[in-house]
Amino acid sequence: MAPVRKADKTRVKKVEMVRVILGLGDDVSTDLVYPGRYMATVLPSETPAFAFADHGGFQAAVMAKSIPPGAVIAAGNNFGCGSSREQAVSCLKGLCVVVVAKSFARIFLQNAINLGLKVVVAPGFAADEGDEILFDGGCVENRTKRTAFDITPLPLARQAIIDAGGLIPFTRARLVARPREPERTEGPGL
Amino acid sequence: MKKKGNAGFTVVEKILARASGKDSVRAGDVVEPRVDLAMSHENAALVINQFMEIHEGTGIAAKPWDPSRIAIIFDHRVPAESAKTATNQKKVRAFVTEHGIEKFHDIRGDTGGICHQILPERGYVRPGMVVVGTDSHTTSHGALGAFAFGIGATEMASAWTLGAAVNIEVPATIRVEVSGRFADFVGPKDLILHLIGVLTAQGGNFRVLEFAGDAIARLSTSGRLVLCNMSVEAGATSGIVPADAETVRYLRQEAGVTDPLDLVTSDADASFERSISIDISELEPLVACPHTVDNVKPVSAVEGIPVHQVVIGSCTNGRLDDLADAARIVRGRHVAAGTRMLVFPASAKIYAEAMRLGYLADFMAAGAVVMNSGCGPCLGIHEGALGDGETAISTTNRNFKGRMGNPGADVYLASPAVAAASALTGVITDPRKER
């Protein structure tokens, strides 16, 4: 993980009980989250249909629209490694799920923050499908296993984008405030 | 970690300091570097959507900050595999025309190719640049001494708007000191697979891999592109080879660049997070086994596994020296029955050169199918999908479950030499034995 700075807020603040709908291991690639063969589909309104398209159980739940908002995808280290495809984030955001992982791959984490997918970094986190999860401030509790894990605050640089409501409003505000900023400093020519 | 204090700076710290208009920056600082080059492929269609959304309701016309610094290359699905893709490509073409984006490479047999080959080949990437691309293998361009990293479509839309990458954390650097000389049939692919095996798929997360040492000084830009391309498979933000005499040779002689070049390098006393030393003389041909790139084994451990498809190409290993390695092995011989061999030159320029040198004729006479330049079956979108239970050996960069279009298939990653030797026997083969 990137060096962590003091941040006032963590991603999920509300105290609410949710269930793990998908339990995964380490190094879950974006090819698994959103298979390459669906990459021609780009609209956030259309991508959720292909979330974990090769995972039979999850796909069935997507089709049946039986995934409750706030449901948890639990994963190990390096979730979202591989391709930068943003569909891997928009498909999960469309399903309103929360991804809790021991750690995330860089581009996926940044895309999640940019689009407003809820992600929680909890280095010791362990949970199985069906477990009941409770987010409580800086802590994620596995009520089923009676375990609790510290949430690692996101780096401050990321938090500013979250606070703005995502990268689109963040950049829009900058655009409106300083239409043609920043001035180019001298750099390698083309 | 070495004490920073008065220590020197890494090449990436220097590039980001200058791009951010600061005297100096250190790993961990948050900066907003100007973007020198912003690359997209077919996913520019999504970037355009997000770019329009940023401007929505502002009353400000949606014009990219500097069309001369935007590059768009169609490569992922060429020619289009579906009406949807063709329509997206059409939309991108209209945008390119509207905004006068000149660094646009359409589906063409003269100027087309894979984005990560086109950018270096055309001299678009220069040492010291900040390059962003909506493709994780944008790390490739570190081979020219640039700081290059992959971003998502929304972040690209933001860069098109502001001309800068916002809230970038300066990454720490892992220095990879490489010495020695490759043995026969061992090359840059084996070196990067070895390193990924050592670091693991996440060992480089949020770090830069900086390649240095006498073996790197001797390595061609083509070989350096292999290393930087696959740095992301260790999770790295970027790979980089600080610009040197070879960088200048490549840009002058091969890319036709005549402008002055600024060769930014790390200070001798730069503050690296850690260093790794590798003597490549000791390396043997390696293979990344299903389904993670860090599952690296010597080819001897997997010899004899039947392969149904052999793929030579991609942004990792589709350049002229790769095709030469493979052609040398298959020349005058035949691809095994029951095995299909697909060859994808990384660009139209490489395709033409391989044709002139007779490599394509060698491939075809051996029974291989020479395909058009592009990403081919690497990401499983079209061309060369695998059947249930089938196995491929490929010179590409990822072997994730489902990567080549079928979650019920296996993909092994290897060098062009190992892949070509395996095509002849129909089983995973050590090229040193097949000669």
Interface residues (C-beta under 8 A of the other chain):
Chain A: M1 A2 P3 D26 D27 S29 D31 L32 P35 G36 R37 M39 A40 T41 V42 L43 D54 N77 N78 C81 G82 S83 S84 R85 E86 V89 S103 A105 R106 I107 Q110 N111 N114 L115 P155 L156 A157 R158 A160 I161 G166 L167 I168 F170 T171 R172 R174 L175 V176 P179 R180 E181 P182 R184 T185 G187 P188 G189 L190
Chain B: R18 A19 G21 G28 V30 E32 R34 D36 L37 E42 N43 A45 L46 N49 Q50 E53 I54 H55 E56 T58 I60 W65 D66 S68 R69 H76 R77 E81 S82 K84 T85 N88 Y124 R126 P127 G128 M129 V130 T134 D135 S136 T138 G150 I151 G152 A153 T154 E155 A157 S158 T161 L162 G163 A164 V166 N167 I168 E169 A201 Q202 N205 F206 G235 T237 D259 P260 L261 D262 T292 D294 L379 G380 I381 A385 R398 F400 K401 G402 R403 G405 P407
